[in-house]
Amino acid sequence: MQRLYDFLRRHPTGVDTFWAVLLFGPTGLWVAFQISGAQRAIAAIFTIGLCLVVALRRKAPVKMLLLTAAIGVGQLVFRIETNPGDAAMFVITYTVASGPTVPRWASRCALVGAVFGPALSFWRFGNYAYGRGVGTSLFITVLLTVPFVLAWVLGDSMRTRRAYWAQLEERAARLEKEREAQARIAVAAERARIARELHDVVAHNVSVMVVQADGAAYVLDAAPEQTRKALETISGTGRQALAEMRRLLGVLRTGEQPESGEYVPQPGVEQLTDLIDQVRSAGLPVDFRREGEPREVPSSVELTVYRIVQEALTNTRKHGGPDVGATVRLSYRDDDLDLLVEDDGRGAQRELYEEGGSDGLGHGLIGMRERVGMVGGTLAAGPRPGGGFRVSAVLPLKSAR
């Protein structure tokens, strides 16, 4: 049974041909051969044409509708009375009305035929056959017209329903694509965030460790106490770097619960003092000042401030040259938090390196701009007049008020 059902679904035209040959053809031809004279051949031709309409109604509905109209007009002209083959008119009316690809004008023409076709046929042959009065004839006309109109209404409702379901499927497919695109965007944004965090952690802490290791190697024999302090700084910096990297990598381990104390919290404004002390211990003089009344700062802004200062001081230590000093200013305004980090080292060469212009390796300023843009702030970075390099950021505090 299932195989028969699948076959019928795969070959609808063959099924239509089967019904046309089995039902409409023999009965229509039998009625046609009951007619005498030249009308017999004409009726047989019309019957074969109606069978063709049923067989090809799915492949060429508009052409079959026109063929049906021509046959109907021919029956009126040649006085070929109705026969069982005329049921094809009922079938083509439904097919044209329900076809999703059939032009609307064809569907309207089918409706006109459904309204006027039975009436014309009855008034052409009905009064002669029944000999009824006008009232009875009108009633019979309406009675014959209703099934054809209902066939058109049923077909049009099916057409509307199919269009509705097609629209729902298209919308679901579009939403699925949009959801996948949003997921890809979210993944890319998360990767960029983790990449920025890893860059800041590795660049800063490894830079401090390298400077301390070089200094310890230089004074290894002459000043053992300084060597010991340098090694302690290297050890502490390494632990801090590992802790921050564990926290970042923990984001990638979905479903895992961090052990107590394994991940450190996100650094913020309060940790700037520890950061600057660490930089000073690495040999870079830093003048740090706060201005204005401290207030609550959004966590995203706090992290941005910390990373900008960390990145700027790391770049100063790496590219500022010998005997360089830095200044950090943190100013609380009414609606904004102003951050200024500047040094008196080499400015123009640093800008080229940090933008990735000379060797393509620098991403410091790019990461700063991305961070500031994510919190709705502005960033200005470049050589300072009189020598050195300056990084200035304005970060909004409205979300914290």
N, C-alpha and C positions, 0 to 999 in steps of 0.2 A: 504493500500500500504506500509506504514511504517512497519507494522507487518511482511509483506511478505519479505521486505528488511532485517529486523533484523533476520528473520528465515534463509534466505539464507546465511547471514554472519556467523551465529552460526553453520550451518550444511553444509559446503562446499562439503564434501564427498557425502552427500545425493543428492546434486544438480548435482554433476558429474555423479552419478549413474542414476539419472533421465534422463539426456541427453543421456547417453550411451544406456539405454534401449529404449528410445523414438526414437532416430535418428539413431544411428549407428547399433544397434541390428537388428531391422526389415528390414532395407534396405540391410544390409550386408547379412542377412540370405536369403532374397528373391533372391539376386544375386547368393548366394551359391547354392540354390536349382535349379537354372537354369542349373547348371552343371550336367552332367550325369556321371555315373560310380562312382568309388572310390573317385574321386576328390571332389564329393559333400560333403562327410563326413569330409574330411580334410579341405575344405573351411569353413564349418560350425564351426569346432573347432577353426580355426584361427579367425573367426569373433567373436566368444564368447570371445576368448583371448584378442582381441582388445577392446571389450566392457569392459572387466575387467581392461585393462590398463587405460581407461578413468575414470573408477569408483574409482580406487585406486591410481591415479597419485599423489595426495597430500600426502597420508600416506606413500607410499613407492616408491618415484620417481626413485631411482636407480634400484630397482628390476623390476619395470614396463618398464624401458628403456631396460634392458636386455631381458625381455619377448618380447618387440617389435622387438628387433634385431633378436631374435630367430624366431619369426613369419615371419619377412621379408625374412630371409634366407630360411625358409621353403617354402614360396611362390615361390621363385626363383627355388628351387630344384624341387618342385612338379608341377611347371607351373600353379600356381593358380593366375589368372590375378587379377589386381587391382579391388577393389570394394569400395563402400562408407565407409565401415568400416576402410579402410586404412587412413581415416582422423585422426584416433587416433595417427598415427605416427607424424602428424603435431602438434597435441596437446601436446604429450609427449616431443617433441623437445623444445617447448616453456617452458613447465613446468620445465624441467631439467635445462635449461639455466637460468631461473629466480629464481630458488629455493635458498634462502640464506644459507641453511644448506647442499645443495647438493655438494659433492666433485667436485673439478675442473676437475678431470680426466673424470668424468661422463659427464660434460658439453662439454668437448672436443670430447668425443665419440659421443655425440649427434650432434655436428657440422660435424664430419666426416660422420655420417649417413645422415645428411641433404644434404651434397654435393654429396655423391656417391649413396645414396639409390635411388632417382628418376632416375638417369642415368642408373643404373643397371636394374631397373624395365623397363625402356623404351627400352633399348637395348635387354632385354630379350623378351619383348612382342611387342614393337612398330613397328619394321620393318615388322613383320608378319602382324600386324593389318593395317598399313597404306601403306606399300609398297613405301615409299618415298626414295629420294636420301640421300646421306651422309650429304650434307649441310643442307637440311631441317631437317634431323634427329638431327643434332647438335643444330640447333635453337630450336627445340621442347624440347630437353634435357635441354638446359639452361633455357627455359621458365618454365619447370616443377621444376627445381632445385631452382630457385629464391625464390618462396614462402617459401620453407623450410628454406633456409638460412636467409631470412628476419624474419621468426619466431624465429630462434636462436638469431639473432641480437637484436630483440625487447626484448626477454627474458633476454639476457645478460645485456642490458641497464637498464632494470627494476631491475635486481640484483644489479647493480652498484648504482643505485639511492637509493634503499632500504638501502644498506650498508652506503651510504653517510648520509642519514637521521638518521640512527641508530647511526652513529658516532657523528652527531650533538646533538642528544638527550643525548648520554653519556657525551659529553663535557659539555652540559648545566647542567646536573645533577652533574657533578664533580665541575663545577664552583659554583653551588648553595651550595654544601657541603663546598667548600673552603670559600665562603662568610660567611656562618654560623659559620665556625670555626674561621675566622678572627673576626667576631662580638663577639664571646665568648671570644676570647683573649683580644679584646679591652675592653670589659666589665670587665674582670678580672683585667686588668691593671689599669682601672679607679678606680675600687674598692680598689686596693692596694694603689693607690696614695691618695685617700681620707682617707683611713685608716691611712696612714703615717701622713698626715696632722692633722687628729684628734688626733692621739697619741701625736704629738708634741705640739699641742695647749693645750690639756687637761693636759698632764704630766707636762708641764712647768708652766702654769698659776695656776693650782690647787696646785702644789707644793709650789709656792710662797704664795698663799693664806693660805695654812696650816701653813707654817712657820710664817707668819705675825700674824695669829690668835693665835698660841701658844705663840708668844712673847707678844701680847697684853694682853692675859690672865695672863701672868706672871707678867707684870708691871701695871696691871689695877689700883691697889690702890696706888702704890708707885710713878708712873710717868704717870699721866693722859695725858700729852702732847705727850709722845711717843705712848701711846695707841691710841690717835687720829690720829697720822701719820700712824700707822699700819692699822687702819681701813680705812683710805683714800687709802692706797696702795691696800688693799683687794678690795675696791670698784673699783678702776681704773683697777686692774688686771681682775676682773670679767667682767667689761664692754669690755675690750679688747678681752677676751676669747669669749664672746658672739658675738662680731663683727666678729671675725675670723670664728667662727662656722657658723654664718649666711652666710658668703661668701662660705664656703665649701658646706653647704647644698643647697645653691642656684644652684650649679652645677646639683643637682638632680631634680630641678624643671624646666623641659623643657617647653619652651614657655612662661615663666613668665619674665617680665621685672623688674629688681631691682629698688626699689625706690631710690631717690637721697640720697646718703650718707648712704645707708643701708649696703652696702658691702665695706670693706676696700680693698685697693690694696694689691698685694702680697708683703710681706716683702722682703727686700734685704740688700745689704751691708750698705746702708746709715742708716738703722734702727738698726744696731748693737750697736750703742752708746746708744740708748734708751733701748735696751735689757739689756746691761751690767749695765746701771744705775739702772734698775729695780732689777737685781740680787744683786747688791751692797746694795740696800735699804732693801733687804731681809736678809742681814747679811753675805753675802759671798764676801770676798775681791777678786777683779778681777783686774789684770794688763793687760790693753788692749793697743796694739801698732800696728801701720800700718807701713810697710816698702815698699820702692819703690814708683814710680810715679803712682798714681791712674789713671785708664783708664776705658773705657767703658767695661762693663761686661755683657754677655748674661743674660737675665732674669732668665733662668733656673739655671744658675750657681749662681746667686745672691741668689735665694731662697734656693739652696742647702747649701751655706755658712751659711745663717741665721739659717737654721734648724739644721745643725751640731753643731754650737755654742750653740744654744738653748738646744739641747738634751744633749750635753756634760756637760754644766753648770748645768742643772737640775740633771743629774746623779751625778755630784760632790756634789751638795747640799744634795742629798738623800743618797748617799752611801760613801761619802768621809770621814765621821767621824767628830769629833769635831775639831775646830781650823784649818780647812782646807782652803787653799787659791788656787786661779786658775790664770792661765796666758793664754791670747789669743794673737796670733801673726797672722797678715794678711800681706802676702808679695806678691807684684806684680812683676812677672818675665816677661821675653820677651814673652813667649808663654803660661805661666801657672800662676795660682794663688795658692800660697801655704798657707795652713791654719794649724795652730798648736794650740791645746787646751790641756793644761796639768794642773795637780794639784799635791799637795803634801800629799794627803790623803791615803786611803787604796786602793791598786791597784789590787792585785790578787783576793780578795773577790769580788770586783766590776765586774771584767771580767766574773767570773762565773755567777753572777746574771744577768748581762746585756745580755749575750748570751742566757739566758734561760736555763742554764745547771742545776741549783739547783732546781728551782721550776717551770720552764717552763713559767714564767710570763714576763721575760725580752725580749724586742724586739728592744731596742735602737740601738745597734750596727748593727743588721740586717737591720733596716730601713736606717741607715747611708750608709751602703754598697749599698743598692738598689738605693738610691738617687745618690750616686757618680757614680755608674755604668751607670745610665741613661744619664749622661752628659759626659761619656767617661773618667772619672778620676780614680784615685786610692786612696785607703784608708788603713791606718795602724792604728790599735788600740790595746792597751795592757798595762800591767804594765810598769811603768817607772823605769829605773835603779836608785836605791837610794830611792825608795818609791814613791807612787803616781800612777797616771794613765795618759796616753797620747793618744790623737787622732790627727793623722796627715793625711791631705788630699791634693792631688795635682789635681787641676781642670784646664782643658784646656781653653784657651782664643782665640783660632784660629778663632772661628766663629764670634768673635767681631771685628776682625781686618779688 
